[in-house]
Amino acid sequence: MVKFWFRLLAVLFASLVAAAAALAQPAEKFPSRQVTIVVGFAPGGGGDMSARWIADFLRERWKVPVIVENKPGAGATIAAAHTARSKPDGYTVVLATSSPFTVAPHFQAVNYDPAKDFTYLFQFLVSAQPLFVKSDSQFKTMPELMTWAKANPGKLFWSTAATNGATHVSTQAAFKAAGIQATYVPYKGGADAMRALLGGDIQALVAAEFPPYAAAGTIRLLAESGPDKIPEYPQVPTYKDLGFPVSVPIFYGIAGPAGMPPEVVREWNAASADMVRSAGFKELVGKLKGTASYKNQEEFQSTTVSVFKDMARLVPELGMKKD
């Protein structure tokens, strides 16, 4: 019996020594292993391109593997859901774009809450999505278009690049606030909608596919749907300038799961602040035809959650329904 108790005490002592040694080990400094950026789109698009550029920048800065994992589908909500369920240690993050974090949850069932389940680490770019008409249109300004549309109920045919997307909601909100009854025509994407505009099937379009057509003089920009001016067209007012109910930024950023340690968030913010000051980042923005727009974690968290809550109010008010 004495031997038994001696052995038991020896085992307990060894366990305590091992536990103390483990506690004495310094905490893992982030980053010390592979980082994964999840992208909710197929390879080759602007979102995938930006994520791969960020991965290259971080790989060089942190001296650890940084990979991009594409999980396309369901409007990028699959990638968002995967990240929300990941360990909040900073090693799994997602390319955060407007739709899955501010709009899609109001139109389709998702198993995450954008207001509670994410740490929005930083925003780095916004994409211009103006409302425009053909260059030979009778409408020279946004007020002219809205005045005509109000006087001619149902006769203004318009569209967006993404049905039930942020620009659809914000433009619909503007029309409703002005007492306008306009006819929305859905298309499969921006390219199809652009062909419809140029072919005369619709009179106005809100989409990101405008640059080559604006440069060629075949379309006229009337207003930018987001709150930021288009650098190449500073004379074009924004929805915010015009006093419309909502002006939604079409953003690109990086988000992780909720509950990330403060020291990990600080490291991500330090890296992102240096990233947007680099020459390579300016080249990336040029390729994407976007506008550099940096927000740190606190700013990005605040604006994203605010827009998400605005959409929760607007979608029912506009009579738009969840699938």
C-alpha positions in Angstrom: 0.0 0.0 0.0 2.8 2.4 0.9 4.4 1.7 -2.5 1.1 2.4 -4.2 0.7 5.8 -2.5 4.4 6.6 -3.2 3.9 5.9 -6.9 0.7 8.0 -7.0 2.4 10.9 -5.4 5.3 10.6 -7.8 2.9 10.7 -10.8 1.0 13.7 -9.4 4.3 15.5 -8.7 5.5 14.8 -12.3 2.2 16.1 -13.6 2.5 19.3 -11.6 6.1 19.8 -12.8 5.0 19.3 -16.4 2.1 21.7 -16.0 4.3 24.3 -14.4 6.8 24.0 -17.3 4.0 24.4 -19.8 2.8 27.5 -18.1 6.3 28.9 -18.0 6.6 28.6 -21.8 6.1 32.0 -23.5 2.8 32.4 -25.4 3.0 31.8 -29.1 3.7 35.1 -30.9 1.5 35.8 -33.8 2.2 34.9 -36.6 4.4 31.8 -36.2 2.7 29.4 -38.7 0.6 29.4 -41.8 -2.1 32.0 -42.3 -5.1 31.3 -44.6 -7.1 34.0 -46.4 -10.5 32.5 -47.4 -12.0 33.9 -50.6 -15.7 33.4 -51.4 -15.2 33.7 -55.2 -13.6 31.6 -57.8 -10.0 32.3 -58.8 -9.3 35.1 -61.3 -11.7 37.9 -60.3 -10.9 41.2 -58.6 -11.5 39.8 -55.1 -9.2 36.8 -55.6 -6.6 39.0 -57.2 -6.5 41.4 -54.2 -6.4 38.5 -51.7 -3.4 36.9 -53.5 -1.6 40.3 -53.5 -2.2 40.7 -49.8 -1.0 37.1 -49.2 2.3 37.9 -51.0 2.7 41.1 -49.0 2.1 39.3 -45.7 4.3 36.4 -46.6 7.2 38.7 -47.2 6.5 40.7 -44.0 5.8 37.9 -41.6 8.1 35.2 -43.0 5.5 32.5 -42.7 3.3 30.8 -45.3 0.2 32.8 -46.3 -2.2 31.0 -48.6 -5.5 31.8 -50.4 -8.2 29.2 -50.1 -11.1 29.7 -52.5 -14.5 28.7 -51.2 -17.0 30.1 -53.8 -20.7 29.8 -53.7 -23.9 31.3 -52.3 -22.8 34.9 -52.9 -19.6 34.4 -50.8 -21.7 33.5 -47.7 -20.1 30.0 -47.6 -16.6 31.5 -47.1 -18.0 33.9 -44.4 -19.7 31.1 -42.5 -16.5 29.0 -42.6 -14.5 31.8 -41.1 -17.1 32.6 -38.5 -16.7 29.0 -37.2 -12.9 29.1 -37.3 -10.7 29.5 -34.2 -10.3 33.2 -33.5 -6.5 33.1 -33.4 -5.8 35.3 -36.4 -4.6 32.4 -38.6 -7.9 32.1 -40.6 -9.4 35.2 -42.1 -11.7 36.0 -45.0 -11.9 38.5 -47.8 -14.7 40.7 -46.6 -16.9 42.3 -49.3 -20.2 44.2 -49.0 -22.7 41.6 -50.0 -22.2 38.7 -47.6 -21.6 41.0 -44.6 -24.2 43.7 -45.1 -26.8 42.7 -47.6 -27.1 38.9 -48.3 -28.2 37.9 -44.8 -31.3 40.0 -45.3 -32.3 38.0 -48.4 -31.1 34.4 -47.8 -30.7 32.1 -44.8 -27.1 32.2 -43.4 -25.7 30.6 -40.3 -23.8 33.6 -39.0 -24.6 37.1 -37.6 -22.5 39.8 -39.3 -23.0 42.1 -36.3 -21.7 39.5 -33.7 -19.6 36.8 -35.4 -16.7 38.7 -36.9 -13.7 40.9 -36.1 -13.5 43.3 -39.1 -9.7 43.8 -39.2 -9.3 46.4 -42.0 -10.8 47.8 -45.1 -8.5 48.6 -48.0 -10.5 49.5 -51.0 -13.9 50.7 -52.2 -15.3 50.0 -55.7 -17.2 52.7 -57.5 -20.6 51.7 -58.7 -22.3 54.8 -60.2 -25.7 55.3 -61.7 -25.3 56.1 -65.3 -27.3 56.5 -68.6 -26.4 56.4 -72.3 -24.6 59.5 -73.5 -27.5 60.5 -75.7 -30.0 60.2 -72.9 -32.3 63.2 -72.1 -31.1 63.0 -68.5 -28.1 65.2 -67.9 -28.3 65.1 -64.0 -29.7 62.9 -61.3 -32.3 65.4 -60.3 -33.5 65.6 -63.9 -33.9 61.8 -64.0 -35.8 61.7 -60.7 -38.1 64.6 -61.7 -39.0 62.8 -64.9 -39.4 59.4 -63.2 -41.8 60.9 -60.6 -43.9 62.5 -63.3 -44.0 59.2 -65.3 -44.8 56.4 -62.8 -43.4 53.0 -63.8 -41.8 54.3 -67.0 -38.2 54.5 -65.8 -36.7 51.1 -66.5 -33.4 50.5 -64.5 -31.2 47.8 -63.2 -28.1 47.0 -61.2 -25.2 44.5 -61.6 -26.6 42.4 -58.7 -30.2 42.0 -57.9 -30.8 42.6 -54.2 -27.3 43.9 -53.8 -26.3 47.0 -51.9 -26.8 49.3 -54.8 -30.2 47.9 -55.6 -31.3 48.6 -52.0 -29.8 52.1 -51.8 -31.2 53.2 -55.2 -34.6 51.7 -54.4 -34.5 53.6 -51.1 -33.8 56.9 -52.9 -36.7 56.4 -55.3 -39.1 55.5 -52.5 -38.0 58.6 -50.5 -38.7 60.8 -53.5 -42.1 59.1 -54.2 -40.9 57.6 -57.4 -42.4 54.4 -58.9 -39.7 53.0 -61.2 -39.5 49.5 -62.8 -36.5 47.3 -61.8 -35.4 44.9 -64.5 -33.2 42.0 -63.2 -30.2 40.6 -65.2 -27.7 37.9 -64.5 -24.8 40.3 -64.1 -23.2 43.6 -64.9 -22.3 42.6 -68.5 -25.8 41.6 -69.4 -27.2 44.8 -67.8 -24.8 46.9 -69.7 -25.9 45.4 -73.0 -29.5 46.1 -72.0 -28.6 49.7 -71.3 -26.7 50.2 -74.6 -29.5 48.4 -76.5 -32.2 50.7 -75.1 -34.0 48.1 -73.0 -33.4 50.1 -69.8 -32.7 53.8 -69.3 -30.4 53.7 -66.2 -27.9 51.3 -64.7 -25.9 51.1 -61.4 -22.8 49.0 -62.0 -19.0 48.8 -61.6 -18.5 48.0 -65.3 -18.6 51.6 -66.3 -14.9 52.7 -66.8 -14.3 51.8 -70.5 -17.7 53.1 -71.5 -17.3 56.3 -69.6 -13.8 56.8 -71.1 -15.2 56.2 -74.6 -18.0 58.7 -74.1 -20.9 56.2 -74.6 -22.4 56.7 -71.1 -22.9 59.6 -68.8 -22.4 59.3 -65.0 -25.1 60.9 -63.0 -24.3 59.9 -59.4 -22.0 57.6 -57.4 -24.0 55.2 -55.2 -21.3 55.0 -52.5 -20.3 57.8 -50.1 -16.9 58.4 -51.8 -16.2 60.4 -54.9 -14.9 58.7 -58.0 -11.3 60.2 -58.3 -11.5 60.4 -62.1 -14.9 62.0 -62.0 -14.9 64.4 -59.0 -17.8 66.4 -60.5 -20.2 63.4 -60.1 -22.2 63.7 -56.9 -22.6 60.8 -54.5 -25.9 59.5 -53.1 -24.7 61.1 -49.8 -24.1 64.5 -51.5 -27.7 64.3 -52.9 -29.2 63.6 -49.5 -30.4 60.1 -50.4 -31.4 57.9 -47.4 -28.4 55.5 -47.7 -25.1 55.5 -49.5 -23.5 52.1 -49.2 -19.7 51.7 -49.7 -18.9 48.7 -51.9 -15.9 47.6 -49.8 -13.0 45.1 -49.9 -11.5 44.2 -46.5 -10.3 41.4 -44.3 -12.2 39.9 -41.4 -11.6 37.2 -38.9 -13.9 35.4 -36.3 -15.2 37.3 -33.3 -13.1 37.2 -30.2 -9.6 37.6 -31.7 -6.9 38.5 -29.0 -6.1 42.3 -29.0 -2.4 41.6 -29.7 -3.3 39.7 -32.8 -5.6 42.5 -34.0 -2.8 45.0 -33.4 -0.4 42.9 -35.6 -3.0 42.7 -38.4 -3.6 46.5 -38.2 0.1 47.3 -38.2 0.7 45.1 -41.3 -2.3 46.6 -43.1 -1.3 50.2 -42.3 2.1 49.5 -43.9 0.5 47.6 -46.8 -1.7 50.5 -48.0 1.3 52.8 -48.0 3.3 50.6 -50.3 3.9 51.3 -54.0 2.7 47.8 -54.9 -0.7 48.5 -53.3 -1.2 51.6 -55.5 -0.6 49.4 -58.5 -3.2 46.9 -57.2 -5.8 49.6 -56.8 -5.1 50.8 -60.4 -5.6 47.2 -61.7 -8.9 46.8 -59.8 -10.2 50.2 -61.0 -11.1 51.0 -57.3 -10.3 53.7 -54.8 -7.9 53.2 -51.9 -9.9 53.6 -48.7 -8.3 52.4 -45.5 -10.1 51.8 -42.3 -8.5 50.2 -39.2 -10.2 47.5 -37.1 -12.3 49.9 -35.0 -13.4 52.0 -38.0 -14.2 49.0 -40.2 -16.1 47.2 -37.4 -18.2 50.3 -36.8 -19.1 51.1 -40.4 -19.8 47.5 -41.4 -22.1 46.8 -38.5 -23.8 50.1 -39.1 -24.5 49.4 -42.8 -25.7 45.9 -41.9 -28.2 47.3 -39.4 -29.3 50.0 -41.9 -30.1 47.2 -44.4 -32.1 45.3 -41.8 -34.3 48.4 -41.5 -34.5 49.3 -45.2 -35.2 45.9 -46.8 -38.6 45.4 -45.1 -39.5 49.1 -45.6 -38.9 48.7 -49.4 -41.0 45.6 -49.6 -38.0 43.4 -50.5 -38.3 39.8 -49.2 -35.9 37.1 -48.0 -35.8 34.0 -50.2 
